[in-house]
Structures are given as structure tokens and as C-alpha cells.
Amino acid sequence: MKKEVVAGIDIGGTNTIFGLVDRSGNILVRNKITTDQSPDPGIFIKKLSDEIKEMLSREADVNLKGVGIGAPNGNYHKGTIELAPNLAWKGIVPFAGLMEKEMGKPVVLTNDATAAAVGEMLFGAARDMKDFIILTLGTGLGSGFVVNGEVVYGHTGFAGEYGHVIMLPGGRECGCGRKGCLETYVSATGIVRTAKIFLEERKQASLLREINPAHIDSKMIAETASEGDELSLDVFDYTAEILALAIVNAVVVTSPEAIFLFGGLVKAGKLLLDPLQKHAEALVQPVFRDSFKILPSAIPETNGAVLGAAALAWKELK
Amino acid sequence: MKKEVVAGIDIGGTNTIFGLVDRSGNILVRNKITTDQSPDPGIFIKKLSDEIKEMLSREADVNLKGVGIGAPNGNYHKGTIELAPNLAWKGIVPFAGLMEKEMGKPVVLTNDATAAAVGEMLFGAARDMKDFIILTLGTGLGSGFVVNGEVVYGHTGFAGEYGHVIMLPGGRECGCGRKGCLETYVSATGIVRTAKIFLEERKQASLLREINPAHIDSKMIAETASEGDELSLDVFDYTAEILALAIVNAVVVTSPEAIFLFGGLVKAGKLLLDPLQKHAEALVQPVFRDSFKILPSAIPETNGAVLGAAALAWKELK
């Protein structure tokens, strides 16, 4: 009997990664192509479909059941990619529909953070959980909310934009045009902004002063913090405090069993998680004390996006 | 054939209101008793059950299908009332279970704001909506979140405590032991706190200065505001701005089709709703612009609690 697989596709601003994934979450094969920058999405969809078909033809005895796609500004209800600032296609692209025509199989699409939530649910640490939240801490902050075993898509299909919850009215300018959004503080870019502000405002010595400010990134801040640099540790504490507030504020809404953290910033490990735990315990509403855990995602970061997209396909095929 | 009814019960700190409600949301009969202040909940449960049985015996040709209860700190998953500060029963009371023994019918219990959400869904303006939020603006602020047609109860059964989302870290002291919770600003008591602060901080003339500060209530502020009193109008604007921020922050999580406002403070009508609309439009994330409506609840306030509890019973019986 042929092995059943789905194709998981993660569309990013630069690269598109895709792979064939079985029902247990094993990636049989994966590849990547450059995300096409021509304005006509049809060109890219044809190329991507051809690549997947070729991948399938090289794998002996597999049977493609469907396709799952994670994409920025992906709309689950409509299968569209809408006004994505980092992609070349303008307006509203009916991506899933076009892909379905090429592939002749069911195609389901959502945003990347939502796909990560489904990945955690099917293949990660949320397998037995009905209520959880995943926060993806990358360049920005994405989120997926799962309630009663189902992903929250909302009326628009865009629910779970927790990176754009306003934490500090009138605070830092955000790419969305507003001020004080969570992702301007808690993300790889947010933590760098904090470090630069601290370096400017404070007199304190810091290993970060030896680096050209234009070159500081979140990994460097984690390195100097782990060497005991006080300013860098303060940067993590500040980031953790805002994230903790965001978490306890999400807890009063959906009362999750766990909040999973995924993405580059989580590699800082205890540097982020220890102060996060401390602040969350101090800030949580008494009725929810000890009712939830804050955990790193169990999905390896390198495979997360493809596994998430594949998980979405498997979930829909059920 | 006998008419099928459920009993809807609203347990409050002072009174318990109950009635028989048919499948269309008609209240056939209603009554109230004092909420018993003796520490043994069994005494009250017996009394309440007897009252309902008597009510049933007086109505010709009705058939009781079940019982729905809205109660402060009601836990849907467990059917318990837990550590309710305004009730005499201490600890965790298995209220639904005890009531079921007395009545011999299925009993379902949740907190009062969640019951209001179910009421709106079955008998109010949310009949065709799968995703909406209800905020009950009374002494405190309660909330019910509905996602994909289902109430959000969460892992603990206490989800939807939006009155305790922290809006201003380090802000006003809240009864929950923390600071800056939404309900310390947006509720009948919150708006009075704002008025008193404005009266103290500002030199401005105001009709409210003619009232003994200890006697100011939210209704008076609405009256003076509707007479054009500037300070009172500012109080509404300030309240509306914080509520608008809370609403746009909830919108990024669940992307509702509507946010319904229920309770005493909503009687202020345009005094609250006009500035609320203005601030929400200014604060909303662009992707959600025009995606949701802010509306007064379609359930009359006097019947809301009983109808909500009854709706909960009808929903579970389906």
C-alpha cells in the first residue's frame, strides 16, 4: 500500500520551504525555492506545484492526500493571502484556490503562526490539550489560539494577531501604523530596540557597548546576558515583564492549559523563561494561579513551519 | 401536549431570581427570593428547589426539561460555585450536582456573564453569529466570549474574565488584589471613581459639585453629562477610551462579528457609545477595521439574567 502524505508549504518573504510529511509528522523530504518576486502569483504557483510534483515522482510509493500552506496574512476562511507587506503579490490573492487547480488535491491555507499552533497540537507538546496558545517570537510576534480543540479563526479569518495587542498606549511605533503593540517589545527586533534604548539612556557599562549598535541582534544580547552582562540581563527582564503581562491578559480570555513559545528568541532559554515565570506569577489573576504552564514549543524551529502547514492539512482531512 | 420549559436561575449576592422559560425565550412566570446567608448551601438549595416545584405545580401543562444557573464564580466544567466573595457559602460548592438531586432534572451552571452570552446567542441579537463577545457593565465588568458558535470556557472553566485584563499596569486597585484591571475603570463603580478623581484634580465647574461626593452614582453622571456638563462628558470620554482599547485588544484575539454591551452603564446610550465608536475606530488594527460592530445587547436588562440562565439550559439540552 502506498504511504499517505501531505505537502506542507511555508511561504516566507524570501524563501518558500516545502516538504512531504506523513501522518505521524515525519518529514520524508524537504526543499526550498526563492519566493517569486514577480507581481503575478500564477507564475510562482505553477513553479511551486511543479517542484512538489517532481518531489512526489522521486519518492516511491507515496500518495498525496492534500496540501497545507502557512503564509503571512493567510486567511483560513477564504484561502487567500491578503495585502501581505513582505510579498510581491498585491491585493487579495486566492492562493489556495489557484494551487488546488494545479495540484488536483484539497489545499488549505492559514497564517504561519496559526499553522504552528496546529503543528503543536498534532505533532508537538499540545497533543492532549484542548485549550492552549502558541506565541511565535521571530522578527515579529505571531500567535495561534486553540479553544476547545479548535483553532480560533474568528469572523474575519484573521483572529490570533496577538502581536498587535496594544500593551503601552502611545508606546513604540509599530509597522501596523499604531503605537505600543506587543511585537514592538517582544520579538527579535523588539528586544534589539530595547537594548539600544537602554544603551542610550543608561550610563552603565555593558559588553554591548563594544558592538556597533547597527549590528546588535537578539543573539548577541543573549550571549552578553549569559556572560552576566547586567544591562543585557535587564533587557531580558524588561522583555519578559511585558510578555508576562501579555500572557496573563490572554489567560483571562481563553484560560489555556499552556502557552507555548516558539521561534528564535526562545533559544535564549532560561534568560527569557526564568524572568518570564517570575513576572507571570506576580501578575496573574488569583483565580488562574497555577492553572497554566509556560513552555518552549516541542517542535524544532527548523521544521516548525513545514510541520505546521502539514499538520493543518492532516487536521482538515480528518 | 405539555409545553416544554426550563428553569432559569440567577444567583446574586442579595437576591436570586428564577423563572420558567420556553424554547422561544418567553418567560412564563418569574419570582425572586433572598439569597440565603447561612453557610450551609443545602438549606438554600432545598428552598430554591421547593419554590421552583411550587411554581411548576401552579402552571398548568408544563414539562420541566432542565435547569440553567448563572452565578458569580460559577464553573461550567464542574458545576461548582467557587470562592464567590459576595456569597455566604465558603470554598467550593457543588451547586449543580446538589440541585440536580433535588430537581431530578439536568442542571447546568456557569458564571452570569457567560450566561448572558448564551442568552444573546439564543434569544438576542447574536442569533446568526458564530463569533461575538458580550461585556456586562454592572458593579463590575463581566464577559462572555463565543468562538465558532461555542462559549469559551477554557481549561479551568473560568475563561472570559475580561474585567480583569490589566489595562494600566500599576493603575487603580482592584478587588482581585491587583492593579489596573479593566473593571476598575469601566463599570458602574469605575466611572464613579473616575468622576471623583476628575472632580478632585480639576478646577472646572461641574453640576456634579452640587452633589455630596459620597452619593454620586453612574446614573447621576449620565444625567449631568446629558445636560451638557463638560466634566461629566469628559468622564464618559475617558471611560469610553479605555473600553475602546480593551475592545480592539480583544478583537485581535478572537476577531468577533460584534461586541455586545449589557448592563446598567449601557443605559447612558450615546453618551457612552458615541465616544466609544470614535476611540475604537482610531485604535483598531487596520486589518480588523470595519470588521466588527459595537452594539447594545438586545436583551432587556431586567430579564437578562434569567433568560441567559434559561438559554444555557436550552443550549445544553439540544
HADDOCK unambig.tbl for C-alpha pairs under 7 A between the chains (distance, minus, plus):
assign (segid A and resid 131 and name CA) (segid B and resid 154 and name CA) 5.99 0.50 0.50
assign (segid A and resid 131 and name CA) (segid B and resid 155 and name CA) 5.86 0.50 0.50
assign (segid A and resid 147 and name CA) (segid B and resid 152 and name CA) 6.83 0.50 0.50
assign (segid A and resid 147 and name CA) (segid B and resid 154 and name CA) 6.73 0.50 0.50
assign (segid A and resid 152 and name CA) (segid B and resid 147 and name CA) 6.84 0.50 0.50
assign (segid A and resid 152 and name CA) (segid B and resid 254 and name CA) 6.42 0.50 0.50
assign (segid A and resid 154 and name CA) (segid B and resid 131 and name CA) 6.00 0.50 0.50
assign (segid A and resid 154 and name CA) (segid B and resid 147 and name CA) 6.73 0.50 0.50
assign (segid A and resid 154 and name CA) (segid B and resid 254 and name CA) 5.28 0.50 0.50
assign (segid A and resid 154 and name CA) (segid B and resid 255 and name CA) 4.62 0.50 0.50
assign (segid A and resid 154 and name CA) (segid B and resid 256 and name CA) 5.88 0.50 0.50
assign (segid A and resid 155 and name CA) (segid B and resid 131 and name CA) 5.87 0.50 0.50
assign (segid A and resid 155 and name CA) (segid B and resid 255 and name CA) 5.63 0.50 0.50
assign (segid A and resid 155 and name CA) (segid B and resid 256 and name CA) 5.45 0.50 0.50
assign (segid A and resid 155 and name CA) (segid B and resid 257 and name CA) 5.54 0.50 0.50
assign (segid A and resid 156 and name CA) (segid B and resid 255 and name CA) 6.30 0.50 0.50
assign (segid A and resid 156 and name CA) (segid B and resid 291 and name CA) 6.96 0.50 0.50
assign (segid A and resid 158 and name CA) (segid B and resid 255 and name CA) 6.84 0.50 0.50
assign (segid A and resid 159 and name CA) (segid B and resid 252 and name CA) 5.76 0.50 0.50
assign (segid A and resid 159 and name CA) (segid B and resid 253 and name CA) 5.38 0.50 0.50
assign (segid A and resid 159 and name CA) (segid B and resid 254 and name CA) 5.01 0.50 0.50
assign (segid A and resid 159 and name CA) (segid B and resid 255 and name CA) 4.86 0.50 0.50
assign (segid A and resid 160 and name CA) (segid B and resid 252 and name CA) 5.86 0.50 0.50
assign (segid A and resid 160 and name CA) (segid B and resid 253 and name CA) 4.56 0.50 0.50
assign (segid A and resid 160 and name CA) (segid B and resid 254 and name CA) 6.40 0.50 0.50
assign (segid A and resid 161 and name CA) (segid B and resid 252 and name CA) 4.95 0.50 0.50
assign (segid A and resid 161 and name CA) (segid B and resid 253 and name CA) 6.04 0.50 0.50
assign (segid A and resid 162 and name CA) (segid B and resid 252 and name CA) 6.00 0.50 0.50
assign (segid A and resid 162 and name CA) (segid B and resid 253 and name CA) 6.06 0.50 0.50
assign (segid A and resid 164 and name CA) (segid B and resid 252 and name CA) 6.89 0.50 0.50
assign (segid A and resid 165 and name CA) (segid B and resid 249 and name CA) 5.01 0.50 0.50
assign (segid A and resid 165 and name CA) (segid B and resid 252 and name CA) 6.54 0.50 0.50
assign (segid A and resid 166 and name CA) (segid B and resid 249 and name CA) 6.45 0.50 0.50
assign (segid A and resid 176 and name CA) (segid B and resid 285 and name CA) 6.97 0.50 0.50
assign (segid A and resid 249 and name CA) (segid B and resid 165 and name CA) 5.00 0.50 0.50
assign (segid A and resid 249 and name CA) (segid B and resid 166 and name CA) 6.46 0.50 0.50
assign (segid A and resid 252 and name CA) (segid B and resid 159 and name CA) 5.76 0.50 0.50
assign (segid A and resid 252 and name CA) (segid B and resid 160 and name CA) 5.86 0.50 0.50
assign (segid A and resid 252 and name CA) (segid B and resid 161 and name CA) 4.95 0.50 0.50
assign (segid A and resid 252 and name CA) (segid B and resid 162 and name CA) 6.00 0.50 0.50
assign (segid A and resid 252 and name CA) (segid B and resid 164 and name CA) 6.89 0.50 0.50
assign (segid A and resid 252 and name CA) (segid B and resid 165 and name CA) 6.54 0.50 0.50
assign (segid A and resid 253 and name CA) (segid B and resid 159 and name CA) 5.36 0.50 0.50
assign (segid A and resid 253 and name CA) (segid B and resid 160 and name CA) 4.56 0.50 0.50
assign (segid A and resid 253 and name CA) (segid B and resid 161 and name CA) 6.03 0.50 0.50
assign (segid A and resid 253 and name CA) (segid B and resid 162 and name CA) 6.05 0.50 0.50
assign (segid A and resid 254 and name CA) (segid B and resid 152 and name CA) 6.41 0.50 0.50
assign (segid A and resid 254 and name CA) (segid B and resid 154 and name CA) 5.27 0.50 0.50
assign (segid A and resid 254 and name CA) (segid B and resid 159 and name CA) 4.98 0.50 0.50
assign (segid A and resid 254 and name CA) (segid B and resid 160 and name CA) 6.40 0.50 0.50
assign (segid A and resid 255 and name CA) (segid B and resid 154 and name CA) 4.62 0.50 0.50
assign (segid A and resid 255 and name CA) (segid B and resid 155 and name CA) 5.63 0.50 0.50
assign (segid A and resid 255 and name CA) (segid B and resid 156 and name CA) 6.30 0.50 0.50
assign (segid A and resid 255 and name CA) (segid B and resid 158 and name CA) 6.82 0.50 0.50
assign (segid A and resid 255 and name CA) (segid B and resid 159 and name CA) 4.85 0.50 0.50
assign (segid A and resid 256 and name CA) (segid B and resid 154 and name CA) 5.87 0.50 0.50
assign (segid A and resid 256 and name CA) (segid B and resid 155 and name CA) 5.44 0.50 0.50
assign (segid A and resid 257 and name CA) (segid B and resid 155 and name CA) 5.53 0.50 0.50
assign (segid A and resid 285 and name CA) (segid B and resid 176 and name CA) 6.99 0.50 0.50
assign (segid A and resid 291 and name CA) (segid B and resid 156 and name CA) 6.95 0.50 0.50
